[in-house]
Amino acid sequence: MDGKLMNFSNSTTDKTERLKDYKALADQTVQLKLHHMDVKQLRKLFTQNNKIIRDTLERYKGRYTTKANITIYKLMVIALDAELQNVL
């Protein structure tokens, strides 16, 4: 049994691959066609607003240190993205 546990890979490459897989899963799975994106000025304002939201979320990200809290925070961000898309 101990031999099987020792075979678990801790290489940086393996961790990088798992992180890429996680990021792909965490991204929005459905992107709706938003009609306001057809107007150049509205698209610009939307992009600015989205950048402000992302910057704010990144500032709060550092406050969570335990794995459980980090996971809850990431799930909350995904839910907020979905709600924002529903509002728009």
N, C-alpha and C positions, 0 to 999 in steps of 0.2 A: 504494500500500500504506500509506503514512504517513497518508493521509487517512482510511482505514478505522480505523486505530488511534486517531486523534484523536477519532473519533465515540463512543468508549466513554464512557459517562456516569459521572461521579464525584459526582453530586449527592447531597445528604444524603437526599433522599426515596428515591432508588434504593437506597442502602445500608440505609435503614430497612426497605424492602420485602424486601430479601434477608435481613436479619436476622430478620424475622418468619417468612419461609419456612423458614429454618434452624431456628428454635425450634419450629415446627410439626412439622418432621421429627424433631427430637431428642426430642420428648415421647414418652411411652410409646405405642406403637401399639396394643397390646392391653391392655385392663383386665379382669382376671378377677374374677368374683364371689367374694368371700372371705366365708366363713360367719362368721368371727369379727366381721365388721363388723355383724352383726345384734344384737350385744350392746353396749349403750351404753358400759359401762365399758371393754370391750376396744377399742372404736372410739376412745375418748378416749386410751387408752394407746398405741394404734397411731399416732394423730395426733401425740402428744408425741414418740414415738420417731422418727417420720418427720421432724419438725422438727429434732431433734437431729442426725440424719444430714445433712439439707440444710445446716444451719449449719456442720457440720464440713467438708462438701465445698466450701462457699463459702470457708472459710478457706484451704483448700489450693489453690483455684483461682488465687490470686494468685501462687503460686510458679512457675508456668509462663509463660515469656515468649516463646518461639519459637512460630511457627505450628504446627510439627510436634508439639511437646510439648503445646500447647493442644488440638490435635485428638486426640491420643492420650488425654489426660486426659478429654475429653468422651466419647470412645468407652468409656473405662473406666467412667465414671459410668453410662452407658446399660447396660453389661453388669452392673454392680452392682445397678442397679434391677431388671433382669430376674431376677437370681439371688435377690434379696430377695423378689421376688414368688413365685418358685418355692418358697422356704423356707416362706413363709406359706401 
